[in-house]
């Protein structure tokens, strides 16, 4: 007698989904479709589970993005920093920059005030390094916060401008627009811009963050450091 056909669909207990699997699937969606396309419903479909099951691991989309960001920070930020205060500030800021430059969308997530409360241990360690470096150099705590916030704005701004400009250049829009602009510059009104002309795109594409950071930090710190 022939055996009856097996029932279609899943049977038994639902599969167990770990945090590691969830974050890996979320990264895959971001890499494939962009971070704007990441949603709880899409992630649940990617994993083959119900959205209700996913809510046992993440509160909402924002929580998911912060978990992704903190996992990335744990993997890319290392705590070996120079002991000299100025060098410590520069090294910590550079580490933050390089980590976020690999994931520019993460910088956008962190543009809102109050982002410190969302960060995990690795990222907070870098914030601590900058603030403590400024205080050790001779800043008051209030000045140290100003140092950090100024460096943060410079760093995030540089990352986002480069990320957006890179996308425009890939499509040819940015360079074509500049070519048209410089070709029509009124030399009598804008002589310096007219003189720079077609050099602008090449100059703007240079990575000046490292030297800019050093000059920026030197301008923010007291002229005379505390004696060691």
DABEL-V989021 format. One record per residue. N is the residue number from 1. PSI is psi in degrees with one decimal (none if undefined). BURIAL is 1 if it has 24 or more other ideal C-beta (glycine too) atoms within 12 Angstrom, else 0. Layout:
n=N psi=PSI burial=BURIAL
n=N psi=PSI burial=BURIAL
This chain:
n=1 psi=128.8 burial=0
n=2 psi=145.5 burial=0
n=3 psi=143.8 burial=0
n=4 psi=151.8 burial=0
n=5 psi=144.3 burial=0
n=6 psi=145.5 burial=0
n=7 psi=147.0 burial=0
n=8 psi=156.0 burial=0
n=9 psi=176.1 burial=0
n=10 psi=146.5 burial=0
n=11 psi=160.2 burial=0
n=12 psi=-162.6 burial=0
n=13 psi=144.4 burial=0
n=14 psi=154.7 burial=0
n=15 psi=147.8 burial=0
n=16 psi=129.0 burial=0
n=17 psi=124.6 burial=1
n=18 psi=165.2 burial=0
n=19 psi=-38.3 burial=0
n=20 psi=-43.5 burial=0
n=21 psi=-40.0 burial=0
n=22 psi=-47.7 burial=1
n=23 psi=-35.1 burial=1
n=24 psi=-42.4 burial=0
n=25 psi=-37.6 burial=1
n=26 psi=-41.8 burial=1
n=27 psi=-38.5 burial=1
n=28 psi=-41.4 burial=0
n=29 psi=-43.9 burial=1
n=30 psi=-45.5 burial=1
n=31 psi=-34.9 burial=0
n=32 psi=-43.8 burial=0
n=33 psi=-10.8 burial=0
n=34 psi=150.5 burial=0
n=35 psi=-24.2 burial=1
n=36 psi=-24.6 burial=0
n=37 psi=-7.1 burial=0
n=38 psi=125.7 burial=1
n=39 psi=162.9 burial=1
n=40 psi=-42.9 burial=1
n=41 psi=-42.8 burial=0
n=42 psi=-39.3 burial=1
n=43 psi=-40.9 burial=1
n=44 psi=-40.9 burial=1
n=45 psi=-38.9 burial=0
n=46 psi=-37.1 burial=1
n=47 psi=-14.1 burial=1
n=48 psi=32.6 burial=0
n=49 psi=171.4 burial=1
n=50 psi=152.0 burial=0
n=51 psi=-32.5 burial=0
n=52 psi=-39.6 burial=0
n=53 psi=-38.6 burial=0
n=54 psi=-32.3 burial=1
n=55 psi=-9.4 burial=0
n=56 psi=-19.1 burial=0
n=57 psi=-30.8 burial=1
n=58 psi=144.4 burial=1
n=59 psi=-42.5 burial=0
n=60 psi=-174.5 burial=0
n=61 psi=-41.0 burial=1
n=62 psi=-42.1 burial=0
n=63 psi=-38.8 burial=0
n=64 psi=-44.3 burial=1
n=65 psi=-39.6 burial=1
n=66 psi=-39.6 burial=1
n=67 psi=-41.4 burial=1
n=68 psi=-45.1 burial=1
n=69 psi=-44.2 burial=1
n=70 psi=-34.9 burial=1
n=71 psi=-41.8 burial=1
n=72 psi=-41.9 burial=1
n=73 psi=-41.5 burial=1
n=74 psi=-32.7 burial=0
n=75 psi=-22.5 burial=0
n=76 psi=-20.1 burial=1
n=77 psi=128.4 burial=1
n=78 psi=148.9 burial=0
n=79 psi=5.4 burial=0
n=80 psi=102.4 burial=0
n=81 psi=154.9 burial=1
n=82 psi=154.6 burial=0
n=83 psi=-28.0 burial=0
n=84 psi=128.0 burial=0
n=85 psi=-49.3 burial=1
n=86 psi=-45.7 burial=1
n=87 psi=-33.9 burial=1
n=88 psi=-43.2 burial=1
n=89 psi=-47.8 burial=1
n=90 psi=-41.7 burial=1
n=91 psi=-41.1 burial=1
n=92 psi=-43.4 burial=1
n=93 psi=-39.9 burial=1
n=94 psi=-39.9 burial=1
n=95 psi=-43.0 burial=1
n=96 psi=-46.1 burial=1
n=97 psi=-49.6 burial=1
n=98 psi=-35.3 burial=1
n=99 psi=-46.7 burial=1
n=100 psi=-29.6 burial=1
n=101 psi=-28.4 burial=1
n=102 psi=-24.6 burial=0
n=103 psi=74.8 burial=1
n=104 psi=-29.3 burial=1
n=105 psi=-30.1 burial=1
n=106 psi=-34.8 burial=1
n=107 psi=-37.3 burial=1
n=108 psi=-38.1 burial=0
n=109 psi=-32.4 burial=1
n=110 psi=17.0 burial=1
n=111 psi=-14.3 burial=0
n=112 psi=145.2 burial=0
n=113 psi=150.0 burial=0
n=114 psi=9.3 burial=0
n=115 psi=-22.1 burial=1
n=116 psi=-35.9 burial=0
n=117 psi=-10.3 burial=0
n=118 psi=-12.4 burial=1
n=119 psi=150.2 burial=1
n=120 psi=-174.5 burial=0
n=121 psi=-42.8 burial=0
n=122 psi=-44.1 burial=1
n=123 psi=-40.7 burial=1
n=124 psi=-30.8 burial=1
n=125 psi=-38.4 burial=1
n=126 psi=-36.8 burial=1
n=127 psi=-44.7 burial=1
n=128 psi=-40.6 burial=1
n=129 psi=-40.3 burial=1
n=130 psi=-46.1 burial=1
n=131 psi=-46.1 burial=1
n=132 psi=-35.3 burial=1
n=133 psi=-41.2 burial=1
n=134 psi=-42.0 burial=1
n=135 psi=-43.3 burial=1
n=136 psi=-26.9 burial=1
n=137 psi=-22.6 burial=1
n=138 psi=2.9 burial=0
n=139 psi=152.1 burial=1
n=140 psi=163.6 burial=0
n=141 psi=-40.2 burial=0
n=142 psi=-43.2 burial=0
n=143 psi=-36.3 burial=0
n=144 psi=-39.2 burial=1
n=145 psi=-40.9 burial=0
n=146 psi=-41.4 burial=0
n=147 psi=-48.5 burial=1
n=148 psi=-49.0 burial=1
n=149 psi=-39.2 burial=0
n=150 psi=-44.7 burial=1
n=151 psi=-39.5 burial=1
n=152 psi=-45.8 burial=1
n=153 psi=-43.1 burial=0
n=154 psi=-44.2 burial=1
n=155 psi=-50.5 burial=1
n=156 psi=-41.1 burial=1
n=157 psi=-43.0 burial=1
n=158 psi=-41.6 burial=1
n=159 psi=-47.6 burial=1
n=160 psi=-40.9 burial=1
n=161 psi=-43.6 burial=1
n=162 psi=-39.8 burial=1
n=163 psi=-44.9 burial=1
n=164 psi=-39.1 burial=0
n=165 psi=-37.2 burial=0
n=166 psi=-39.8 burial=0
n=167 psi=-37.7 burial=0
n=168 psi=-40.9 burial=0
n=169 psi=-35.5 burial=0
n=170 psi=-32.6 burial=0
n=171 psi=-2.7 burial=0
n=172 psi=-6.3 burial=0
n=173 psi=-44.9 burial=0
n=174 psi=-48.6 burial=0
n=175 psi=-42.6 burial=0
n=176 psi=-39.8 burial=0
n=177 psi=-42.5 burial=0
n=178 psi=-40.3 burial=1
n=179 psi=-44.6 burial=0
n=180 psi=-41.7 burial=0
n=181 psi=-52.2 burial=0
n=182 psi=-28.2 burial=0
n=183 psi=-23.1 burial=0
n=184 psi=11.2 burial=0
n=185 psi=133.7 burial=0
n=186 psi=108.3 burial=0
n=187 psi=-26.6 burial=0
n=188 psi=-27.2 burial=0
n=189 psi=-32.6 burial=0
n=190 psi=63.8 burial=0
n=191 psi=-37.1 burial=0
n=192 psi=-44.0 burial=0
n=193 psi=-40.7 burial=0
n=194 psi=-36.7 burial=0
n=195 psi=-33.5 burial=0
n=196 psi=-43.8 burial=0
n=197 psi=-127.7 burial=0
n=198 psi=3.1 burial=0
n=199 psi=-21.1 burial=0
n=200 psi=-50.4 burial=0
n=201 psi=-41.1 burial=0
n=202 psi=-40.8 burial=0
n=203 psi=-41.0 burial=0
n=204 psi=-23.2 burial=0
n=205 psi=-10.6 burial=0
n=206 psi=144.7 burial=0
n=207 psi=97.5 burial=0
n=208 psi=9.6 burial=0
n=209 psi=-47.3 burial=1
n=210 psi=-50.6 burial=0
n=211 psi=-34.5 burial=0
n=212 psi=-39.9 burial=0
n=213 psi=-45.7 burial=1
n=214 psi=-43.8 burial=0
n=215 psi=-38.0 burial=0
n=216 psi=-47.5 burial=1
n=217 psi=-43.7 burial=1
n=218 psi=-33.5 burial=0
n=219 psi=-26.4 burial=0
n=220 psi=-30.4 burial=1
n=221 psi=157.5 burial=1
n=222 psi=152.7 burial=0
n=223 psi=-31.9 burial=0
n=224 psi=116.7 burial=0
n=225 psi=160.7 burial=0
n=226 psi=145.6 burial=0
n=227 psi=142.7 burial=0
n=228 psi=none burial=0
